[in-house]
Amino acid sequence: MLAAVAIHVKLHWKWYLNLKTASFRKKSRATMFLTLLFTSVAFTGLMLMMFVSGAGAEAGLIHYAAGLMLSASCFLHILKRRKILLNVLNRRK
């Protein structure tokens, strides 16, 4: 999973660099939301691994809720871009 994220970020690195100058359109806002969700899930996951012991921690609930939102958002992100994704995959054959 982390390898897929790393490859995806590398492929879209120019988009991240252009955040400073680009005006946010609807599409950019959705992608930025997805990026922030991923960052929050990754951060809370690291905090849970490093500092929290035992079940029922509030950070665990935040991590769980953010993970559910991230999963749904990723699914919609991929679904919306399925034609582009399929075109790229077909070109590589």
N, CA, C and O atoms as a Tinker XYZ file with bonds, in Angstrom:
   372  protein
     1  N      0.825000   -1.195000    0.000000    73     2
     2  CA     0.000000    0.000000    0.000000    64     1     3
     3  C      0.871000    1.262000    0.000000    63     2     4     5
     4  O      0.638000    2.198000   -0.765000    81     3
     5  N      1.876000    1.263000    0.874000    73     3     6
     6  CA     2.746000    2.436000    0.940000    64     5     7
     7  C      3.542000    2.620000   -0.343000    63     6     8     9
     8  O      3.817000    3.748000   -0.751000    81     7
     9  N      3.911000    1.518000   -0.976000    73     7    10
    10  CA     4.632000    1.619000   -2.249000    64     9    11
    11  C      3.739000    2.250000   -3.318000    63    10    12    13
    12  O      4.201000    3.071000   -4.111000    81    11
    13  N      2.467000    1.868000   -3.338000    73    11    14
    14  CA     1.529000    2.446000   -4.302000    64    13    15
    15  C      1.351000    3.939000   -4.059000    63    14    16    17
    16  O      1.283000    4.721000   -5.007000    81    15
    17  N      1.277000    4.332000   -2.804000    73    15    18
    18  CA     1.147000    5.758000   -2.465000    64    17    19
    19  C      2.393000    6.514000   -2.893000    63    18    20    21
    20  O      2.300000    7.607000   -3.451000    81    19
    21  N      3.558000    5.934000   -2.634000    73    19    22
    22  CA     4.816000    6.598000   -3.010000    64    21    23
    23  C      4.907000    6.784000   -4.528000    63    22    24    25
    24  O      5.313000    7.844000   -5.003000    81    23
    25  N      4.531000    5.760000   -5.279000    73    23    26
    26  CA     4.554000    5.868000   -6.743000    64    25    27
    27  C      3.566000    6.923000   -7.217000    63    26    28    29
    28  O      3.875000    7.721000   -8.102000    81    27
    29  N      2.372000    6.922000   -6.622000    73    27    30
    30  CA     1.343000    7.884000   -7.017000    64    29    31
    31  C      1.789000    9.324000   -6.738000    63    30    32    33
    32  O      1.614000   10.208000   -7.576000    81    31
    33  N      2.356000    9.543000   -5.577000    73    31    34
    34  CA     2.836000   10.894000   -5.230000    64    33    35
    35  C      3.970000   11.304000   -6.167000    63    34    36    37
    36  O      4.033000   12.455000   -6.601000    81    35
    37  N      4.862000   10.372000   -6.477000    73    35    38
    38  CA     5.968000   10.680000   -7.389000    64    37    39
    39  C      5.446000   11.065000   -8.777000    63    38    40    41
    40  O      5.953000   11.997000   -9.401000    81    39
    41  N      4.437000   10.345000   -9.248000    73    39    42
    42  CA     3.859000   10.642000  -10.556000    64    41    43
    43  C      3.198000   12.020000  -10.606000    63    42    44    45
    44  O      3.169000   12.664000  -11.655000    81    43
    45  N      2.670000   12.462000   -9.473000    73    43    46
    46  CA     1.939000   13.728000   -9.425000    64    45    47
    47  C      2.688000   14.813000   -8.640000    63    46    48    49
    48  O      2.080000   15.762000   -8.144000    81    47
    49  N      3.996000   14.661000   -8.535000    73    47    50
    50  CA     4.779000   15.597000   -7.730000    64    49    51
    51  C      4.637000   17.036000   -8.218000    63    50    52    53
    52  O      4.608000   17.955000   -7.399000    81    51
    53  N      4.548000   17.257000   -9.530000    73    51    54
    54  CA     4.389000   18.616000  -10.064000    64    53    55
    55  C      3.097000   19.252000   -9.561000    63    54    56    57
    56  O      3.053000   20.457000   -9.315000    81    55
    57  N      2.049000   18.449000   -9.409000    73    55    58
    58  CA     0.781000   18.975000   -8.892000    64    57    59
    59  C      0.991000   19.535000   -7.481000    63    58    60    61
    60  O      0.511000   20.622000   -7.157000    81    59
    61  N      1.706000   18.787000   -6.658000    73    59    62
    62  CA     1.972000   19.247000   -5.293000    64    61    63
    63  C      2.824000   20.515000   -5.286000    63    62    64    65
    64  O      2.590000   21.420000   -4.485000    81    63
    65  N      3.802000   20.578000   -6.170000    73    63    66
    66  CA     4.641000   21.774000   -6.239000    64    65    67
    67  C      3.846000   22.993000   -6.722000    63    66    68    69
    68  O      4.124000   24.119000   -6.308000    81    67
    69  N      2.864000   22.771000   -7.592000    73    67    70
    70  CA     2.049000   23.868000   -8.113000    64    69    71
    71  C      0.977000   24.343000   -7.147000    63    70    72    73
    72  O      0.258000   25.295000   -7.452000    81    71
    73  N      0.853000   23.710000   -5.999000    73    71    74
    74  CA    -0.157000   24.146000   -5.025000    64    73    75
    75  C      0.073000   25.587000   -4.571000    63    74    76    77
    76  O     -0.876000   26.304000   -4.251000    81    75
    77  N      1.321000   25.997000   -4.547000    73    75    78
    78  CA     1.643000   27.354000   -4.095000    64    77    79
    79  C      1.078000   28.403000   -5.042000    63    78    80    81
    80  O      0.652000   29.471000   -4.602000    81    79
    81  N      1.071000   28.108000   -6.336000    73    79    82
    82  CA     0.693000   29.112000   -7.326000    64    81    83
    83  C     -0.668000   28.864000   -7.958000    63    82    84    85
    84  O     -1.312000   29.807000   -8.418000    81    83
    85  N     -1.106000   27.640000   -7.988000    73    83    86
    86  CA    -2.348000   27.319000   -8.700000    64    85    87
    87  C     -3.565000   27.821000   -7.938000    63    86    88    89
    88  O     -3.619000   27.760000   -6.710000    81    87
    89  N     -4.532000   28.316000   -8.685000    73    87    90
    90  CA    -5.813000   28.643000   -8.055000    64    89    91
    91  C     -6.601000   27.349000   -7.933000    63    90    92    93
    92  O     -6.592000   26.516000   -8.838000    81    91
    93  N     -7.271000   27.193000   -6.822000    73    91    94
    94  CA    -7.970000   25.935000   -6.576000    64    93    95
    95  C     -9.281000   25.880000   -7.334000    63    94    96    97
    96  O    -10.160000   26.726000   -7.171000    81    95
    97  N     -9.381000   24.869000   -8.160000    73    95    98
    98  CA   -10.633000   24.588000   -8.842000    64    97    99
    99  C    -11.327000   23.489000   -8.052000    63    98   100   101
   100  O    -10.785000   22.985000   -7.069000    81    99
   101  N    -12.501000   23.128000   -8.476000    73    99   102
   102  CA   -13.247000   22.074000   -7.789000    64   101   103
   103  C    -12.432000   20.779000   -7.718000    63   102   104   105
   104  O    -12.367000   20.132000   -6.673000    81   103
   105  N    -11.819000   20.418000   -8.832000    73   103   106
   106  CA   -11.040000   19.173000   -8.892000    64   105   107
   107  C     -9.862000   19.238000   -7.919000    63   106   108   109
   108  O     -9.573000   18.261000   -7.229000    81   107
   109  N     -9.199000   20.362000   -7.866000    73   107   110
   110  CA    -8.037000   20.501000   -6.985000    64   109   111
   111  C     -8.436000   20.427000   -5.518000    63   110   112   113
   112  O     -7.701000   19.874000   -4.700000    81   111
   113  N     -9.588000   20.976000   -5.184000    73   111   114
   114  CA   -10.052000   20.917000   -3.793000    64   113   115
   115  C    -10.298000   19.481000   -3.360000    63   114   116   117
   116  O     -9.946000   19.095000   -2.246000    81   115
   117  N    -10.901000   18.691000   -4.236000    73   115   118
   118  CA   -11.168000   17.294000   -3.903000    64   117   119
   119  C     -9.861000   16.529000   -3.709000    63   118   120   121
   120  O     -9.737000   15.731000   -2.779000    81   119
   121  N     -8.897000   16.771000   -4.578000    73   119   122
   122  CA    -7.606000   16.093000   -4.465000    64   121   123
   123  C     -6.868000   16.552000   -3.216000    63   122   124   125
   124  O     -6.216000   15.746000   -2.552000    81   123
   125  N     -6.963000   17.827000   -2.890000    73   123   126
   126  CA    -6.333000   18.336000   -1.673000    64   125   127
   127  C     -6.978000   17.725000   -0.435000    63   126   128   129
   128  O     -6.287000   17.397000    0.530000    81   127
   129  N     -8.301000   17.570000   -0.459000    73   127   130
   130  CA    -9.006000   16.929000    0.651000    64   129   131
   131  C     -8.511000   15.498000    0.840000    63   130   132   133
   132  O     -8.286000   15.056000    1.966000    81   131
   133  N     -8.345000   14.782000   -0.264000    73   131   134
   134  CA    -7.846000   13.411000   -0.217000    64   133   135
   135  C     -6.427000   13.376000    0.355000    63   134   136   137
   136  O     -6.094000   12.496000    1.149000    81   135
   137  N     -5.609000   14.319000   -0.047000    73   135   138
   138  CA    -4.242000   14.414000    0.462000    64   137   139
   139  C     -4.230000   14.677000    1.962000    63   138   140   141
   140  O     -3.466000   14.051000    2.697000    81   139
   141  N     -5.070000   15.595000    2.416000    73   139   142
   142  CA    -5.138000   15.896000    3.853000    64   141   143
   143  C     -5.665000   14.705000    4.652000    63   142   144   145
   144  O     -5.191000   14.438000    5.756000    81   143
   145  N     -6.643000   13.990000    4.096000    73   143   146
   146  CA    -7.142000   12.794000    4.771000    64   145   147
   147  C     -6.044000   11.750000    4.909000    63   146   148   149
   148  O     -5.870000   11.164000    5.978000    81   147
   149  N     -5.302000   11.515000    3.828000    73   147   150
   150  CA    -4.218000   10.531000    3.892000    64   149   151
   151  C     -3.179000   10.944000    4.936000    63   150   152   153
   152  O     -2.701000   10.116000    5.711000    81   151
   153  N     -2.842000   12.217000    4.944000    73   151   154
   154  CA    -1.847000   12.705000    5.904000    64   153   155
   155  C     -2.328000   12.502000    7.336000    63   154   156   157
   156  O     -1.545000   12.106000    8.200000    81   155
   157  N     -3.602000   12.769000    7.597000    73   155   158
   158  CA    -4.126000   12.594000    8.951000    64   157   159
   159  C     -4.149000   11.121000    9.358000    63   158   160   161
   160  O     -3.852000   10.793000   10.506000    81   159
   161  N     -4.498000   10.236000    8.430000    73   159   162
   162  CA    -4.493000    8.803000    8.747000    64   161   163
   163  C     -3.065000    8.327000    9.011000    63   162   164   165
   164  O     -2.822000    7.582000    9.960000    81   163
   165  N     -2.133000    8.751000    8.182000    73   163   166
   166  CA    -0.737000    8.354000    8.377000    64   165   167
   167  C     -0.193000    8.894000    9.703000    63   166   168   169
   168  O      0.478000    8.171000   10.440000    81   167
   169  N     -0.479000   10.155000   10.003000    73   167   170
   170  CA     0.017000   10.769000   11.234000    64   169   171
   171  C     -0.569000   10.097000   12.471000    63   170   172   173
   172  O      0.168000    9.754000   13.395000    81   171
   173  N     -1.895000    9.904000   12.498000    73   171   174
   174  CA    -2.502000    9.265000   13.670000    64   173   175
   175  C     -2.041000    7.823000   13.806000    63   174   176   177
   176  O     -1.903000    7.323000   14.923000    81   175
   177  N     -1.798000    7.143000   12.679000    73   175   178
   178  CA    -1.282000    5.777000   12.739000    64   177   179
   179  C      0.102000    5.719000   13.368000    63   178   180   181
   180  O      0.392000    4.849000   14.190000    81   179
   181  N      0.949000    6.658000   12.970000    73   179   182
   182  CA     2.287000    6.715000   13.576000    64   181   183
   183  C      2.216000    7.037000   15.061000    63   182   184   185
   184  O      2.948000    6.458000   15.864000    81   183
   185  N      1.332000    7.963000   15.426000    73   183   186
   186  CA     1.190000    8.321000   16.836000    64   185   187
   187  C      0.710000    7.125000   17.657000    63   186   188   189
   188  O      1.177000    6.896000   18.772000    81   187
   189  N     -0.226000    6.371000   17.090000    73   187   190
   190  CA    -0.715000    5.180000   17.787000    64   189   191
   191  C      0.392000    4.153000   17.970000    63   190   192   193
   192  O      0.506000    3.551000   19.038000    81   191
   193  N      1.195000    3.950000   16.957000    73   191   194
   194  CA     2.273000    2.954000   17.053000    64   193   195
   195  C      3.352000    3.390000   18.040000    63   194   196   197
   196  O      3.912000    2.558000   18.754000    81   195
   197  N      3.647000    4.684000   18.085000    73   195   198
   198  CA     4.782000    5.137000   18.890000    64   197   199
   199  C      4.407000    5.474000   20.332000    63   198   200   201
   200  O      5.207000    5.243000   21.238000    81   199
   201  N      3.200000    6.021000   20.567000    73   199   202
   202  CA     2.920000    6.584000   21.883000    64   201   203
   203  C      1.727000    6.003000   22.625000    63   202   204   205
   204  O      1.608000    6.225000   23.830000    81   203
   205  N      0.853000    5.282000   21.974000    73   203   206
   206  CA    -0.375000    4.826000   22.619000    64   205   207
   207  C     -0.304000    3.326000   22.840000    63   206   208   209
   208  O      0.020000    2.555000   21.936000    81   207
   209  N     -0.617000    2.933000   24.069000    73   207   210
   210  CA    -0.689000    1.503000   24.356000    64   209   211
   211  C     -2.072000    1.206000   24.921000    63   210   212   213
   212  O     -2.600000    1.966000   25.732000    81   211
   213  N     -2.638000    0.118000   24.493000    73   211   214
   214  CA    -3.962000   -0.260000   24.968000    64   213   215
   215  C     -5.058000    0.132000   23.992000    63   214   216   217
   216  O     -4.895000    1.028000   23.164000    81   215
   217  N     -6.159000   -0.552000   24.113000    73   215   218
   218  CA    -7.288000   -0.317000   23.214000    64   217   219
   219  C     -8.160000    0.827000   23.723000    63   218   220   221
   220  O     -8.116000    1.177000   24.902000    81   219
   221  N     -8.941000    1.398000   22.833000    73   219   222
   222  CA    -9.922000    2.409000   23.215000    64   221   223
   223  C     -9.392000    3.824000   23.292000    63   222   224   225
   224  O    -10.063000    4.697000   23.844000    81   223
   225  N     -8.217000    4.078000   22.759000    73   223   226
   226  CA    -7.652000    5.425000   22.798000    64   225   227
   227  C     -8.430000    6.335000   21.851000    63   226   228   229
   228  O     -8.886000    5.898000   20.794000    81   227
   229  N     -8.576000    7.589000   22.232000    73   227   230
   230  CA    -9.288000    8.551000   21.392000    64   229   231
   231  C     -8.596000    8.723000   20.038000    63   230   232   233
   232  O     -9.257000    8.889000   19.013000    81   231
   233  N     -7.272000    8.681000   20.041000    73   231   234
   234  CA    -6.522000    8.791000   18.789000    64   233   235
   235  C     -6.865000    7.628000   17.861000    63   234   236   237
   236  O     -6.885000    7.789000   16.641000    81   235
   237  N     -7.133000    6.464000   18.438000    73   235   238
   238  CA    -7.518000    5.303000   17.638000    64   237   239
   239  C     -8.859000    5.511000   16.959000    63   238   240   241
   240  O     -9.042000    5.098000   15.813000    81   239
   241  N     -9.793000    6.139000   17.641000    73   239   242
   242  CA   -11.102000    6.430000   17.051000    64   241   243
   243  C    -10.985000    7.457000   15.934000    63   242   244   245
   244  O    -11.662000    7.352000   14.911000    81   243
   245  N    -10.127000    8.446000   16.134000    73   243   246
   246  CA    -9.899000    9.453000   15.085000    64   245   247
   247  C     -9.260000    8.781000   13.873000    63   246   248   249
   248  O     -9.642000    9.046000   12.733000    81   247
   249  N     -8.299000    7.924000   14.124000    73   247   250
   250  CA    -7.627000    7.194000   13.052000    64   249   251
   251  C     -8.629000    6.315000   12.288000    63   250   252   253
   252  O     -8.603000    6.260000   11.058000    81   251
   253  N     -9.497000    5.642000   13.018000    73   251   254
   254  CA   -10.499000    4.763000   12.409000    64   253   255
   255  C    -11.463000    5.561000   11.532000    63   254   256   257
   256  O    -11.723000    5.179000   10.391000    81   255
   257  N    -11.993000    6.664000   12.059000    73   255   258
   258  CA   -12.947000    7.485000   11.303000    64   257   259
   259  C    -12.286000    8.100000   10.064000    63   258   260   261
   260  O    -12.865000    8.099000    8.978000    81   259
   261  N    -11.083000    8.617000   10.238000    73   259   262
   262  CA   -10.366000    9.201000    9.095000    64   261   263
   263  C    -10.045000    8.125000    8.059000    63   262   264   265
   264  O    -10.080000    8.394000    6.858000    81   263
   265  N     -9.736000    6.918000    8.509000    73   263   266
   266  CA    -9.466000    5.812000    7.597000    64   265   267
   267  C    -10.688000    5.423000    6.782000    63   266   268   269
   268  O    -10.577000    5.129000    5.592000    81   267
   269  N    -11.857000    5.421000    7.420000    73   267   270
   270  CA   -13.092000    5.128000    6.689000    64   269   271
   271  C    -13.377000    6.204000    5.643000    63   270   272   273
   272  O    -13.748000    5.893000    4.511000    81   271
   273  N    -13.202000    7.468000    6.026000    73   271   274
   274  CA   -13.420000    8.561000    5.068000    64   273   275
   275  C    -12.400000    8.483000    3.930000    63   274   276   277
   276  O    -12.740000    8.729000    2.773000    81   275
   277  N    -11.159000    8.143000    4.254000    73   275   278
   278  CA   -10.121000    8.016000    3.230000    64   277   279
   279  C    -10.448000    6.887000    2.261000    63   278   280   281
   280  O    -10.290000    7.045000    1.051000    81   279
   281  N    -10.901000    5.753000    2.782000    73   279   282
   282  CA   -11.246000    4.626000    1.922000    64   281   283
   283  C    -12.355000    4.993000    0.945000    63   282   284   285
   284  O    -12.255000    4.705000   -0.248000    81   283
   285  N    -13.404000    5.626000    1.442000    73   283   286
   286  CA   -14.515000    6.037000    0.580000    64   285   287
   287  C    -14.054000    7.082000   -0.439000    63   286   288   289
   288  O    -14.434000    7.022000   -1.608000    81   287
   289  N    -13.247000    8.026000    0.003000    73   287   290
   290  CA   -12.753000    9.079000   -0.896000    64   289   291
   291  C    -11.835000    8.515000   -1.974000    63   290   292   293
   292  O    -11.912000    8.933000   -3.129000    81   291
   293  N    -10.968000    7.573000   -1.614000    73   291   294
   294  CA   -10.082000    6.939000   -2.598000    64   293   295
   295  C    -10.895000    6.178000   -3.637000    63   294   296   297
   296  O    -10.601000    6.246000   -4.830000    81   295
   297  N    -11.908000    5.459000   -3.189000    73   295   298
   298  CA   -12.761000    4.719000   -4.108000    64   297   299
   299  C    -13.416000    5.674000   -5.107000    63   298   300   301
   300  O    -13.423000    5.406000   -6.308000    81   299
   301  N    -13.965000    6.782000   -4.617000    73   299   302
   302  CA   -14.599000    7.756000   -5.508000    64   301   303
   303  C    -13.578000    8.419000   -6.429000    63   302   304   305
   304  O    -13.876000    8.675000   -7.595000    81   303
   305  N    -12.390000    8.699000   -5.924000    73   303   306
   306  CA   -11.315000    9.302000   -6.708000    64   305   307
   307  C    -10.941000    8.391000   -7.885000    63   306   308   309
   308  O    -10.797000    8.853000   -9.017000    81   307
   309  N    -10.788000    7.111000   -7.607000    73   307   310
   310  CA   -10.439000    6.143000   -8.653000    64   309   311
   311  C    -11.601000    5.960000   -9.622000    63   310   312   313
   312  O    -11.403000    5.904000  -10.835000    81   311
   313  N    -12.809000    5.869000   -9.081000    73   311   314
   314  CA   -13.987000    5.696000   -9.924000    64   313   315
   315  C    -14.154000    6.854000  -10.903000    63   314   316   317
   316  O    -14.475000    6.644000  -12.073000    81   315
   317  N    -13.938000    8.066000  -10.425000    73   315   318
   318  CA   -14.079000    9.250000  -11.272000    64   317   319
   319  C    -13.030000    9.265000  -12.387000    63   318   320   321
   320  O    -13.291000    9.767000  -13.480000    81   319
   321  N    -11.858000    8.720000  -12.112000    73   319   322
   322  CA   -10.758000    8.761000  -13.076000    64   321   323
   323  C    -10.527000    7.420000  -13.767000    63   322   324   325
   324  O     -9.450000    7.195000  -14.319000    81   323
   325  N    -11.501000    6.539000  -13.749000    73   323   326
   326  CA   -11.314000    5.195000  -14.276000    64   325   327
   327  C    -10.986000    5.179000  -15.768000    63   326   328   329
   328  O    -10.187000    4.353000  -16.209000    81   327
   329  N    -11.588000    6.075000  -16.553000    73   327   330
   330  CA   -11.299000    6.098000  -17.991000    64   329   331
   331  C     -9.843000    6.467000  -18.248000    63   330   332   333
   332  O     -9.175000    5.850000  -19.078000    81   331
   333  N     -9.360000    7.471000  -17.533000    73   331   334
   334  CA    -7.962000    7.881000  -17.682000    64   333   335
   335  C     -7.042000    6.738000  -17.259000    63   334   336   337
   336  O     -6.066000    6.433000  -17.945000    81   335
   337  N     -7.351000    6.115000  -16.141000    73   335   338
   338  CA    -6.541000    5.009000  -15.628000    64   337   339
   339  C     -6.517000    3.852000  -16.619000    63   338   340   341
   340  O     -5.455000    3.286000  -16.881000    81   339
   341  N     -7.663000    3.496000  -17.166000    73   339   342
   342  CA    -7.722000    2.395000  -18.128000    64   341   343
   343  C     -6.966000    2.731000  -19.407000    63   342   344   345
   344  O     -6.312000    1.860000  -19.981000    81   343
   345  N     -7.045000    3.987000  -19.867000    73   343   346
   346  CA    -6.287000    4.395000  -21.050000    64   345   347
   347  C     -4.797000    4.251000  -20.829000    63   346   348   349
   348  O     -4.086000    3.743000  -21.697000    81   347
   349  N     -4.319000    4.688000  -19.688000    73   347   350
   350  CA    -2.894000    4.588000  -19.375000    64   349   351
   351  C     -2.468000    3.128000  -19.296000    63   350   352   353
   352  O     -1.413000    2.759000  -19.813000    81   351
   353  N     -3.272000    2.306000  -18.661000    73   351   354
   354  CA    -2.927000    0.883000  -18.535000    64   353   355
   355  C     -2.955000    0.182000  -19.891000    63   354   356   357
   356  O     -2.124000   -0.688000  -20.150000    81   355
   357  N     -3.885000    0.542000  -20.749000    73   355   358
   358  CA    -3.965000   -0.082000  -22.077000    64   357   359
   359  C     -2.803000    0.335000  -22.965000    63   358   360   361
   360  O     -2.347000   -0.455000  -23.790000    81   359
   361  N     -2.315000    1.563000  -22.811000    73   359   362
   362  CA    -1.183000    2.027000  -23.606000    64   361   363
   363  C      0.099000    1.284000  -23.270000    63   362   364   365
   364  O      0.980000    1.141000  -24.118000    81   363
   365  N      0.205000    0.814000  -22.041000    73   363   366
   366  CA     1.434000    0.143000  -21.603000    64   365   367
   367  C      1.522000   -1.289000  -22.099000    63   366   368   369
   368  O      2.582000   -1.906000  -21.988000    81   367
   369  N      0.449000   -1.835000  -22.640000    73   367   370
   370  CA     0.451000   -3.236000  -23.099000    64   369   371
   371  C      1.166000   -3.385000  -24.413000    63   370   372
   372  O      1.262000   -4.493000  -24.941000    81   371
